[in-house]
Amino acid sequence: MTEEEIAAERLLIEASKKDVRKFSALYDRYFEGIFEFIYRRTDDEALSDDLCSQTFFKALENLKRYEFRGLPFSAWLYRIATNEVNKHFNKTNRNRVFSLEEERVKELMDAEDEGFTQAQLDLLKKTLSELPTATVEILELRFFEQRSFSEIAYILNIGESGAKMRLYRAVEKLRSHFNISWRE
């Protein structure tokens, strides 16, 4: 987001604190992204609906306590969504999932390259499914959600240098598990 967009969003947040009906503009702006983020972690549409609703309910409920920290409002929503998903999996003792949309992976891996094959895509999906949740989480936030390191740090409640280190380690784990060069 540009500085102007963040400033306009900040005004909308302040207006929403005074009149909750104005929160609908924030909801409309971020619903789809938050839903997709949750869906990739659950691979269950009904559960994603529930967790997304819970995320926005908690955001609305705690809006008066929201403090601007130089990051887009979406970072706060992603943090709430992450906590809701983690709370769900901890409470139900179910295994976490990570669902990949083929088009997003092809975008990420620059699929116009003719050497990119379905076998490579399948291997990437399998590799990601075998990595620890924290590793996939950092890869997802950086590459699929295109979040800055400061946003990732805020969402995961870690320092910015910690976010960079986790990403570096996650990429190294992915490389060690995924032994095919994309540009052979």
ROMAR-362710 format. One line per 10 residues: number of its first residue (from 1); their letters; for each residue x negated, y, z negated of C-alpha. Coordinates in steps of 0.1 Angstrom, whole numbers, padded with zeros to 4 digits. Layout:
REM residues N
NUM	a	X:Y:Z  ...
END
This chain:
REM residues 184
1	mteeeiaaer	0000:0000:0000  -0011:0036:0006  -0014:0061:-0021  0018:0078:-0009  0037:0045:-0009  0025:0038:-0045  0035:0073:-0055  0070:0069:-0039  0074:0035:-0056  0064:0050:-0089
11	llieaskkdv	0092:0076:-0086  0116:0048:-0078  0105:0029:-0109  0110:0059:-0131  0144:0065:-0116  0153:0028:-0122  0143:0031:-0158  0170:0058:-0162  0196:0042:-0139  0194:0004:-0135
21	rkfsalydry	0214:0006:-0104  0184:0020:-0086  0165:-0012:-0094  0183:-0028:-0064  0159:-0010:-0040  0130:-0027:-0057  0148:-0060:-0057  0156:-0057:-0020  0120:-0047:-0012  0103:-0076:-0031
31	fegifefiyr	0129:-0104:-0032  0117:-0123:-0001  0080:-0122:-0010  0086:-0133:-0046  0110:-0161:-0035  0084:-0174:-0009  0057:-0172:-0035  0078:-0193:-0059  0090:-0217:-0032  0054:-0225:-0022
41	rtddealsdd	0048:-0236:-0058  0080:-0256:-0063  0089:-0268:-0028  0125:-0268:-0041  0149:-0241:-0028  0174:-0243:-0056  0147:-0242:-0083  0130:-0213:-0064  0164:-0194:-0065  0167:-0199:-0102
51	lcsqtffkal	0131:-0189:-0110  0133:-0159:-0086  0165:-0148:-0104  0148:-0152:-0137  0118:-0132:-0125  0139:-0102:-0115  0161:-0105:-0146  0129:-0103:-0168  0116:-0074:-0147  0149:-0055:-0152
61	enlkryefrg	0151:-0064:-0188  0115:-0052:-0195  0115:-0023:-0170  0114:0004:-0197  0081:-0011:-0210  0065:-0013:-0175  0034:0009:-0173  0019:0021:-0141  -0018:0009:-0139  -0027:0020:-0104
71	lpfsawlyri	-0013:-0012:-0088  0018:-0018:-0067  0049:-0028:-0087  0048:-0061:-0069  0017:-0071:-0089  0038:-0070:-0120  0065:-0091:-0103  0040:-0117:-0092  0027:-0119:-0127  0062:-0125:-0141
81	atnevnkhfn	0069:-0150:-0113  0036:-0168:-0121  0046:-0170:-0158  0081:-0183:-0150  0068:-0210:-0127  0041:-0221:-0152  0067:-0221:-0180  0090:-0242:-0159  0063:-0268:-0152  0051:-0268:-0188
91	ktnrnrvfsl	0086:-0273:-0201  0096:-0301:-0176  0062:-0318:-0175  0066:-0321:-0138  0036:-0321:-0114  0030:-0288:-0097  0032:-0287:-0059  0019:-0264:-0033  0039:-0262:-0001  0022:-0249:0030
101	eeervkelmd	0039:-0233:0059  0021:-0244:0091  0024:-0210:0107  0008:-0193:0077  -0021:-0217:0077  -0027:-0212:0114  -0027:-0175:0109  -0052:-0179:0081  -0074:-0202:0100  -0072:-0181:0133
111	aedegftqaq	-0054:-0208:0152  -0059:-0192:0185  -0092:-0211:0185  -0087:-0241:0208  -0107:-0263:0185  -0080:-0261:0157  -0062:-0295:0157  -0032:-0310:0139  -0057:-0334:0122  -0075:-0304:0107
121	ldllkktlse	-0043:-0289:0095  -0032:-0322:0079  -0066:-0325:0063  -0064:-0289:0049  -0029:-0297:0035  -0042:-0329:0019  -0073:-0312:0005  -0052:-0283:-0010  -0028:-0308:-0026  -0058:-0325:-0044
131	lptatveile	-0073:-0293:-0058  -0065:-0281:-0093  -0036:-0257:-0097  -0058:-0228:-0108  -0080:-0232:-0077  -0050:-0233:-0053  -0034:-0203:-0072  -0064:-0180:-0066  -0066:-0191:-0029  -0029:-0185:-0025
141	lrffeqrsfs	-0030:-0150:-0040  -0060:-0139:-0020  -0053:-0154:0014  -0016:-0162:0016  -0003:-0132:-0004  -0032:-0110:0006  -0036:-0095:-0029  -0066:-0073:-0038  -0089:-0085:-0065  -0075:-0059:-0089
151	eiayilnige	-0040:-0072:-0083  -0051:-0108:-0087  -0069:-0099:-0120  -0037:-0083:-0132  -0014:-0112:-0121  -0036:-0138:-0137  -0045:-0117:-0167  -0082:-0119:-0162  -0109:-0094:-0154  -0116:-0083:-0118
161	sgakmrlyra	-0151:-0099:-0118  -0134:-0131:-0131  -0110:-0130:-0102  -0139:-0127:-0078  -0158:-0155:-0094  -0127:-0178:-0094  -0122:-0171:-0057  -0158:-0178:-0049  -0156:-0211:-0069  -0123:-0220:-0052
171	veklrshfni	-0137:-0214:-0017  -0167:-0235:-0027  -0144:-0263:-0039  -0124:-0261:-0007  -0156:-0263:0014  -0169:-0293:-0006  -0137:-0312:-0001  -0131:-0300:0034  -0161:-0311:0055  -0149:-0300:0089
181	swre	-0162:-0268:0105  -0133:-0248:0120  -0155:-0235:0147  -0174:-0266:0159
END
